[in-house]
Structure formats: C-alpha cells, structure tokens
C-alpha cells in the first residue's frame, strides 16, 4: 500500500493540482472591502481569498463582535468614496441605483461584503452598530449560483466571489466579471477532485 506524501501548495492549499496560475489578474479600479467572519479564515471553501489575489483594490478586514474595525472605518470615511454595505433589507437600494448615486456625487462606489455563511452574515450585520449609517444595497443576480462546495446553501444566495462578479458586471466590466465566474467553476472542480485524492 502506497501513501501519497505530496505536500499541498502553501498558497492555494490544494495538494494534487495547484490553481494559483489560474487566478485572474484583474485591472478593475473598484474598491472592495471584505469584512470577514473569523471562521472564514480556516475554511478551505472560502472564496474571498481569491478576490484578494484577483482585485488590486480589494482589502480584507476581520470582523469582531466586541469591537469596531478602525481600519475599515478609515476606508469608509475616505472622501473619495461613497460606501455601501451589500446586504438585502426592506430599506436597501438596488446596486445599480447605488452606482448612479455615487456617480452623481462625484465619488467612487465602495462596496463592503460580509464574508461568511448567510447565518454568520446576518449576525455580523446585526452585531455591528458601527455600520448602521452605511447604506444597504441588494443584488438581483443575473444567474443562479455555481457555488456548491458547502452544504445547506440557501437558494438565491451567492458566494462572496460571485457577489463581486455581479458588481463588476454592473459597472461594465463584463469580461472581468466572467473571468471570476470561470475561475470559480474551475476551482470548484479542482477542489472536489483534490479532496477525492486525484487531479481534475
């Protein structure tokens, strides 16, 4: 009986087929902030980490239940930005309306995505009073989610990478949005093969 001792890639974490070279290098000037739940840092299925590698102005901030994130607040208060929290609610505005609003004010739309499971995202939004003044926006997905790496996925919800792709598409960066979607499909297949012990 032979045992495969091949070590995992230190960057993508995959053992049998590295996907690092497949990560798209995008040129979008869109500022994007990920407010990440602590559990996401250890989840192999997290897609926010790919956005950090793909988008030049994507930054990551760790969420805490007991403290505000000063670094994210500093970015929110950037005078060049109009910040929006991607979270559906009765008062949330459509994402395309948010883009128009920012443009009319001569500012760049800055979107904040809660990176976690849907249950965690709801808790993050509820337990973060320092985000209360940020306008909520909602998406109307152009397609159903291709993300199937987690159990009990809620119908109609997108993973973090897909949310960013939808935002890019609405800003007119259709090609770059498609690159993100293509990578997600590729990564999903490679990840499932890797967990089964072989190359995709």
Secondary structure, DSSP 8 states (H G I E B T S, - for coil): ---------TTT--SSS--GGGS--------EEEEE-GGGGG-TT-SHHHHHHH-TTEEEEE--SSS--HHHHHHHT-TTEEEEEE---TT-EEHHHHHHHHHHTT-EEEEEEEES-HHHHHHHHHT-GGGTTSEEEE---SS-----SSTT--TT---HHHHHHHHHHHTT-HHHHHHHHHHHHHHHHHHHHHHTTS--
